[in-house]
Amino acid sequence: QVQLVESGGGLMQPGGSLRLSCAASGIIFGFNTMGWYRQAPGKERDLVATITTFGDTNYADSVKGRFTISRDNPKNTVNLQMNSLKPEDAAVYYCLLEQNNINYWGKGALVTVSS
């Protein structure tokens, strides 16, 4: 089993920055993909960004150039630096770890973007 715990959500004004972190524990294999999805009220859960153990990244077009994903393999953590936040970035952000075609999810961190 894998457990994921997110931290760092909160309220920020448009144009501001927030940093999300996620720590994974449990049985974690040498190769996996970690990342972030988000879900706004009434919408589906969508990809934000992912990063593999080797550092290969994938970003949603809507966040390219504003968000940066990074990870610390020995610590099994993944971070999301969110800059130039927009109101449409407001959502619950879920941490993901995928290994052996199994997805593990955190409980989510709320990000609110409002003036």
N, CA, C and O atoms as a DFTB+ gen file, in Angstrom:
460 C
 N C O
     1  1       0.831      -1.197       0.000
     2  2       0.000       0.000       0.000
     3  2       0.864       1.244       0.000
     4  3       1.995       1.242       0.486
     5  1       0.307       2.303      -0.554
     6  2       0.994       3.587      -0.629
     7  2       0.088       4.644      -0.019
     8  3      -1.117       4.668      -0.271
     9  1       0.674       5.509       0.780
    10  2      -0.062       6.624       1.344
    11  2       0.567       7.925       0.841
    12  3       1.788       8.057       0.761
    13  1      -0.300       8.874       0.508
    14  2       0.138      10.173       0.009
    15  2      -0.488      11.264       0.865
    16  3      -1.689      11.247       1.132
    17  1       0.340      12.210       1.289
    18  2      -0.147      13.312       2.109
    19  2       0.283      14.621       1.467
    20  3       1.474      14.886       1.304
    21  1      -0.707      15.441       1.103
    22  2      -0.435      16.743       0.497
    23  2      -0.364      17.828       1.566
    24  3      -0.941      17.703       2.646
    25  1       0.359      18.893       1.234
    26  2       0.409      20.066       2.097
    27  2       0.678      21.288       1.240
    28  3       1.175      21.179       0.119
    29  1       0.344      22.463       1.782
    30  2       0.708      23.699       1.116
    31  2      -0.401      24.428       0.397
    32  3      -0.149      25.483      -0.185
    33  1      -1.603      23.920       0.410
    34  2      -2.695      24.656      -0.235
    35  2      -3.058      25.891       0.556
    36  3      -2.507      26.142       1.628
    37  1      -3.991      26.662       0.022
    38  2      -4.432      27.847       0.734
    39  2      -5.029      28.874      -0.196
    40  3      -5.389      28.577      -1.336
    41  1      -5.128      30.097       0.315
    42  2      -5.711      31.211      -0.422
    43  2      -4.609      32.127      -0.931
    44  3      -3.687      32.482      -0.197
    45  1      -4.721      32.502      -2.203
    46  2      -3.747      33.414      -2.790
    47  2      -4.463      34.339      -3.756
    48  3      -5.449      33.961      -4.389
    49  1      -3.956      35.548      -3.857
    50  2      -4.493      36.503      -4.819
    51  2      -4.036      36.153      -6.231
    52  3      -2.989      35.528      -6.403
    53  1      -4.803      36.545      -7.234
    54  2      -4.343      36.360      -8.618
    55  2      -2.973      36.988      -8.812
    56  3      -2.696      38.087      -8.330
    57  1      -2.125      36.263      -9.529
    58  2      -0.759      36.725      -9.751
    59  2       0.228      36.244      -8.716
    60  3       1.438      36.372      -8.902
    61  1      -0.271      35.694      -7.629
    62  2       0.593      35.223      -6.563
    63  2       1.119      33.820      -6.801
    64  3       0.906      33.222      -7.855
    65  1       1.814      33.309      -5.784
    66  2       2.438      31.991      -5.885
    67  2       2.066      31.126      -4.687
    68  3       1.842      31.621      -3.582
    69  1       2.008      29.841      -4.932
    70  2       1.827      28.847      -3.890
    71  2       2.686      27.634      -4.238
    72  3       3.012      27.394      -5.400
    73  1       3.041      26.880      -3.205
    74  2       3.824      25.669      -3.414
    75  2       3.116      24.516      -2.728
    76  3       2.818      24.571      -1.535
    77  1       2.853      23.474      -3.496
    78  2       2.252      22.260      -2.956
    79  2       3.331      21.196      -2.803
    80  3       4.246      21.094      -3.620
    81  1       3.207      20.415      -1.753
    82  2       4.126      19.303      -1.534
    83  2       3.328      18.039      -1.249
    84  3       2.208      18.086      -0.740
    85  1       3.930      16.922      -1.587
    86  2       3.284      15.636      -1.348
    87  2       4.359      14.644      -0.929
    88  3       5.397      14.515      -1.579
    89  1       4.093      13.951       0.165
    90  2       5.019      12.933       0.651
    91  2       4.379      11.561       0.533
    92  3       3.251      11.347       0.976
    93  1       5.104      10.646      -0.063
    94  2       4.616       9.284      -0.242
    95  2       5.314       8.359       0.742
    96  3       6.498       8.520       1.035
    97  1       4.566       7.394       1.244
    98  2       5.120       6.382       2.137
    99  2       4.485       5.040       1.814
   100  3       3.453       4.960       1.148
   101  1       5.131       3.989       2.304
   102  2       4.637       2.655       2.042
   103  2       5.577       1.908       1.112
   104  3       6.785       2.145       1.110
   105  1       5.011       1.004       0.320
   106  2       5.800       0.194      -0.600
   107  2       5.915       0.950      -1.915
   108  3       4.961       1.015      -2.691
   109  1       7.074       1.512      -2.156
   110  2       7.298       2.343      -3.338
   111  2       8.408       1.733      -4.162
   112  3       9.505       1.496      -3.657
   113  1       8.129       1.476      -5.430
   114  2       9.077       0.834      -6.308
   115  2      10.074       1.847      -6.876
   116  3       9.881       3.060      -6.797
   117  1      11.134       1.303      -7.443
   118  2      12.193       2.160      -7.937
   119  2      11.771       3.070      -9.073
   120  3      12.270       4.189      -9.191
   121  1      10.847       2.597      -9.919
   122  2      10.352       3.442     -10.999
   123  2       8.869       3.717     -10.775
   124  3       8.065       2.804     -10.585
   125  1       8.537       4.996     -10.802
   126  2       7.128       5.376     -10.686
   127  2       6.948       6.768     -11.265
   128  3       7.918       7.452     -11.594
   129  1       5.733       7.160     -11.379
   130  2       5.385       8.512     -11.799
   131  2       4.613       9.184     -10.678
   132  3       3.660       8.622     -10.137
   133  1       5.028      10.372     -10.342
   134  2       4.294      11.166      -9.359
   135  2       3.789      12.424     -10.039
   136  3       4.332      12.863     -11.053
   137  1       2.759      12.986      -9.476
   138  2       2.251      14.183     -10.118
   139  2       1.060      14.773      -9.410
   140  3       0.725      14.414      -8.281
   141  1       0.428      15.698     -10.119
   142  2      -0.707      16.441      -9.586
   143  2      -1.831      16.500     -10.599
   144  3      -1.616      16.733     -11.789
   145  1      -3.024      16.284     -10.101
   146  2      -4.259      16.517     -10.833
   147  2      -5.069      17.515     -10.030
   148  3      -4.818      17.721      -8.843
   149  1      -6.031      18.129     -10.676
   150  2      -6.895      19.054      -9.957
   151  2      -8.332      18.894     -10.404
   152  3      -8.628      18.480     -11.525
   153  1      -9.217      19.242      -9.475
   154  2     -10.647      19.131      -9.747
   155  2     -11.351      20.348      -9.188
   156  3     -11.346      20.590      -7.981
   157  1     -11.956      21.110     -10.084
   158  2     -12.761      22.265      -9.685
   159  2     -14.207      21.803      -9.499
   160  3     -14.603      20.769     -10.036
   161  1     -14.983      22.559      -8.749
   162  2     -16.380      22.168      -8.503
   163  2     -17.141      21.956      -9.812
   164  3     -17.113      22.805     -10.703
   165  1     -17.813      20.823      -9.914
   166  2     -18.615      20.531     -11.088
   167  2     -17.836      20.092     -12.304
   168  3     -18.413      19.911     -13.376
   169  1     -16.524      19.916     -12.157
   170  2     -15.693      19.531     -13.293
   171  2     -14.984      18.210     -13.005
   172  3     -14.953      17.728     -11.873
   173  1     -14.423      17.649     -14.061
   174  2     -13.677      16.406     -13.918
   175  2     -12.281      16.681     -13.353
   176  3     -11.786      17.808     -13.370
   177  1     -11.681      15.622     -12.861
   178  2     -10.305      15.722     -12.384
   179  2      -9.363      15.719     -13.594
   180  3      -9.387      14.800     -14.413
   181  1      -8.545      16.753     -13.688
   182  2      -7.689      16.931     -14.857
   183  2      -6.213      16.930     -14.485
   184  3      -5.827      17.279     -13.369
   185  1      -5.418      16.532     -15.440
   186  2      -3.967      16.556     -15.272
   187  2      -3.461      17.974     -15.071
   188  3      -3.901      18.903     -15.748
   189  1      -2.533      18.135     -14.136
   190  2      -1.779      19.379     -13.999
   191  2      -0.351      19.135     -14.473
   192  3       0.116      19.784     -15.409
   193  1       0.335      18.209     -13.832
   194  2       1.714      17.892     -14.207
   195  2       2.118      16.566     -13.603
   196  3       1.645      16.189     -12.531
   197  1       2.999      15.858     -14.298
   198  2       3.566      14.627     -13.772
   199  2       5.067      14.614     -13.990
   200  3       5.597      15.333     -14.837
   201  1       5.739      13.782     -13.207
   202  2       7.188      13.637     -13.332
   203  2       7.558      12.205     -12.991
   204  3       7.082      11.650     -12.001
   205  1       8.409      11.609     -13.814
   206  2       8.819      10.238     -13.568
   207  2      10.042      10.214     -12.648
   208  3      10.618      11.247     -12.308
   209  1      10.402       9.015     -12.270
   210  2      11.599       8.839     -11.450
   211  2      12.826       9.394     -12.150
   212  3      13.758       9.868     -11.500
   213  1      12.828       9.334     -13.480
   214  2      13.973       9.824     -14.248
   215  2      13.908      11.314     -14.535
   216  3      14.813      11.870     -15.157
   217  1      12.843      11.960     -14.085
   218  2      12.744      13.397     -14.256
   219  2      12.013      13.855     -15.499
   220  3      11.983      15.050     -15.793
   221  1      11.422      12.925     -16.237
   222  2      10.633      13.326     -17.402
   223  2       9.324      13.946     -16.937
   224  3       8.609      13.377     -16.113
   225  1       9.024      15.114     -17.474
   226  2       7.847      15.858     -17.030
   227  2       6.798      15.985     -18.128
   228  3       7.091      15.890     -19.319
   229  1       5.581      16.201     -17.687
   230  2       4.459      16.437     -18.583
   231  2       3.556      17.461     -17.920
   232  3       3.188      17.306     -16.756
   233  1       3.197      18.504     -18.651
   234  2       2.371      19.579     -18.112
   235  2       1.102      19.760     -18.942
   236  3       1.104      19.559     -20.157
   237  1       0.041      20.135     -18.277
   238  2      -1.137      20.592     -18.992
   239  2      -0.800      21.914     -19.671
   240  3      -0.040      22.719     -19.133
   241  1      -1.367      22.134     -20.856
   242  2      -1.069      23.372     -21.583
   243  2      -1.416      24.607     -20.757
   244  3      -0.746      25.635     -20.855
   245  1      -2.449      24.501     -19.957
   246  2      -2.932      25.664     -19.199
   247  2      -1.960      26.128     -18.118
   248  3      -2.083      27.247     -17.620
   249  1      -1.000      25.286     -17.751
   250  2      -0.075      25.667     -16.671
   251  2       1.367      25.790     -17.141
   252  3       2.238      26.182     -16.363
   253  1       1.631      25.462     -18.392
   254  2       2.999      25.551     -18.907
   255  2       3.538      26.966     -18.776
   256  3       2.863      27.940     -19.109
   257  1       4.762      27.060     -18.285
   258  2       5.389      28.361     -18.104
   259  2       5.042      29.027     -16.781
   260  3       5.655      30.030     -16.417
   261  1       4.073      28.487     -16.061
   262  2       3.689      29.065     -14.765
   263  2       3.946      28.109     -13.607
   264  3       4.329      28.533     -12.516
   265  1       3.735      26.831     -13.846
   266  2       3.903      25.822     -12.802
   267  2       5.153      24.998     -13.078
   268  3       5.511      24.753     -14.230
   269  1       5.806      24.577     -12.008
   270  2       6.981      23.721     -12.134
   271  2       6.867      22.555     -11.169
   272  3       6.659      22.743      -9.971
   273  1       7.004      21.357     -11.700
   274  2       6.955      20.162     -10.867
   275  2       8.375      19.669     -10.627
   276  3       9.231      19.742     -11.508
   277  1       8.608      19.166      -9.416
   278  2       9.916      18.620      -9.082
   279  2       9.722      17.487      -8.082
   280  3       8.664      17.365      -7.464
   281  1      10.735      16.673      -7.931
   282  2      10.630      15.571      -6.989
   283  2      11.975      15.277      -6.349
   284  3      13.031      15.607      -6.887
   285  1      11.906      14.652      -5.197
   286  2      13.088      14.196      -4.476
   287  2      12.942      12.689      -4.336
   288  3      12.179      12.207      -3.499
   289  1      13.665      11.955      -5.149
   290  2      13.477      10.508      -5.171
   291  2      13.794       9.828      -3.840
   292  3      12.994       9.014      -3.379
   293  1      14.922      10.128      -3.205
   294  2      15.197       9.449      -1.927
   295  2      14.136       9.715      -0.862
   296  3      13.884       8.870      -0.004
   297  1      13.520      10.888      -0.922
   298  2      12.506      11.231       0.087
   299  2      11.090      10.889      -0.367
   300  3      10.140      11.014       0.406
   301  1      10.949      10.457      -1.621
   302  2       9.621      10.139      -2.176
   303  2       8.661      11.315      -2.030
   304  3       7.524      11.154      -1.588
   305  1       9.130      12.478      -2.403
   306  2       8.280      13.656      -2.357
   307  2       8.192      14.290      -3.745
   308  3       9.099      14.167      -4.568
   309  1       7.083      14.964      -3.972
   310  2       6.890      15.710      -5.203
   311  2       6.336      17.083      -4.837
   312  3       5.500      17.216      -3.944
   313  1       6.817      18.089      -5.542
   314  2       6.400      19.456      -5.272
   315  2       5.834      20.093      -6.531
   316  3       6.181      19.715      -7.650
   317  1       4.961      21.061      -6.328
   318  2       4.417      21.830      -7.439
   319  2       4.522      23.304      -7.077
   320  3       3.817      23.788      -6.191
   321  1       5.393      24.002      -7.760
   322  2       5.523      25.443      -7.594
   323  2       4.572      26.118      -8.565
   324  3       4.689      25.951      -9.779
   325  1       3.640      26.873      -8.031
   326  2       2.616      27.501      -8.857
   327  2       2.810      29.015      -8.803
   328  3       2.642      29.633      -7.752
   329  1       3.160      29.598      -9.927
   330  2       3.359      31.042     -10.037
   331  2       2.303      31.651     -10.952
   332  3       1.639      30.952     -11.717
   333  1       2.167      32.950     -10.857
   334  2       1.213      33.678     -11.704
   335  2      -0.160      33.026     -11.656
   336  3      -0.778      32.773     -12.690
   337  1      -0.621      32.763     -10.467
   338  2      -1.896      32.067     -10.300
   339  2      -3.046      32.869     -10.882
   340  3      -3.074      34.098     -10.818
   341  1      -3.992      32.136     -11.450
   342  2      -5.185      32.716     -12.038
   343  2      -6.412      32.182     -11.302
   344  3      -6.341      31.118     -10.687
   345  1      -7.521      32.893     -11.354
   346  2      -8.734      32.379     -10.701
   347  2      -9.121      30.981     -11.183
   348  3      -9.659      30.181     -10.417
   349  1      -8.847      30.696     -12.441
   350  2      -9.214      29.378     -12.973
   351  2      -8.303      28.261     -12.463
   352  3      -8.557      27.090     -12.742
   353  1      -7.255      28.600     -11.727
   354  2      -6.414      27.579     -11.106
   355  2      -7.019      27.062      -9.800
   356  3      -6.556      26.063      -9.250
   357  1      -8.032      27.733      -9.318
   358  2      -8.651      27.313      -8.063
   359  2      -9.277      25.929      -8.214
   360  3     -10.041      25.673      -9.145
   361  1      -8.939      25.048      -7.284
   362  2      -9.412      23.667      -7.353
   363  2      -8.882      22.908      -6.145
   364  3      -8.090      23.427      -5.359
   365  1      -9.333      21.684      -6.019
   366  2      -8.688      20.759      -5.096
   367  2      -7.595      20.038      -5.877
   368  3      -7.862      19.445      -6.922
   369  1      -6.390      20.089      -5.380
   370  2      -5.242      19.487      -6.046
   371  2      -4.932      18.145      -5.389
   372  3      -4.749      18.054      -4.176
   373  1      -4.880      17.118      -6.214
   374  2      -4.643      15.764      -5.721
   375  2      -3.266      15.279      -6.156
   376  3      -2.876      15.407      -7.317
   377  1      -2.558      14.733      -5.213
   378  2      -1.266      14.110      -5.493
   379  2      -1.493      12.698      -6.009
   380  3      -2.381      11.986      -5.542
   381  1      -0.681      12.307      -6.976
   382  2      -0.771      10.991      -7.589
   383  2       0.582      10.300      -7.542
   384  3       1.625      10.922      -7.744
   385  1       0.542       9.007      -7.272
   386  2       1.697       8.146      -7.504
   387  2       1.197       6.945      -8.295
   388  3       0.265       6.252      -7.883
   389  1       1.836       6.713      -9.440
   390  2       1.471       5.578     -10.285
   391  2       2.653       4.629     -10.373
   392  3       3.760       5.029     -10.733
   393  1       2.409       3.367     -10.043
   394  2       3.429       2.344     -10.205
   395  2       2.753       1.024     -10.525
   396  3       1.708       0.691      -9.965
   397  1       3.362       0.280     -11.428
   398  2       2.772      -1.004     -11.854
   399  2       1.321      -0.840     -12.291
   400  3       0.477      -1.690     -12.008
   401  1       1.042       0.258     -12.982
   402  2      -0.289       0.533     -13.513
   403  2      -1.354       0.686     -12.441
   404  3      -2.544       0.537     -12.720
   405  1      -0.938       0.980     -11.228
   406  2      -1.886       1.256     -10.150
   407  2      -1.712       2.708      -9.731
   408  3      -0.593       3.167      -9.500
   409  1      -2.817       3.424      -9.634
   410  2      -2.806       4.826      -9.218
   411  2      -3.167       4.938      -7.748
   412  3      -4.156       4.369      -7.288
   413  1      -2.360       5.671      -7.033
   414  2      -2.629       5.999      -5.635
   415  2      -2.847       7.504      -5.545
   416  3      -2.143       8.289      -6.179
   417  1      -3.837       7.889      -4.742
   418  2      -4.203       9.299      -4.646
   419  2      -4.138       9.790      -3.212
   420  3      -4.424       9.056      -2.266
   421  1      -3.754      11.057      -3.075
   422  2      -3.877      11.710      -1.801
   423  2      -5.299      12.202      -1.594
   424  3      -6.155      12.046      -2.465
   425  1      -5.542      12.798      -0.432
   426  2      -6.891      13.262      -0.111
   427  2      -7.201      14.630      -0.699
   428  3      -8.360      15.042      -0.739
   429  1      -6.181      15.327      -1.150
   430  2      -6.385      16.611      -1.810
   431  2      -6.025      17.805      -0.964
   432  3      -6.115      17.771       0.263
   433  1      -5.616      18.863      -1.638
   434  2      -5.290      20.140      -0.990
   435  2      -6.040      21.234      -1.735
   436  3      -5.965      21.325      -2.960
   437  1      -6.753      22.051      -1.001
   438  2      -7.567      23.100      -1.599
   439  2      -6.720      24.319      -1.925
   440  3      -5.983      24.831      -1.083
   441  1      -6.841      24.770      -3.160
   442  2      -6.196      26.005      -3.600
   443  2      -7.290      26.975      -4.022
   444  3      -8.101      26.671      -4.897
   445  1      -7.304      28.126      -3.399
   446  2      -8.279      29.168      -3.711
   447  2      -7.528      30.377      -4.249
   448  3      -6.556      30.833      -3.646
   449  1      -7.977      30.888      -5.372
   450  2      -7.344      32.062      -5.979
   451  2      -8.408      33.142      -6.095
   452  3      -9.333      33.049      -6.901
   453  1      -8.252      34.153      -5.279
   454  2      -9.275      35.196      -5.239
   455  2      -8.685      36.461      -4.654
   456  3      -7.806      36.418      -3.792
   457  1      -9.179      37.579      -5.132
   458  2      -8.755      38.864      -4.579
   459  2      -9.695      39.300      -3.468
   460  3      -9.502      40.362      -2.877
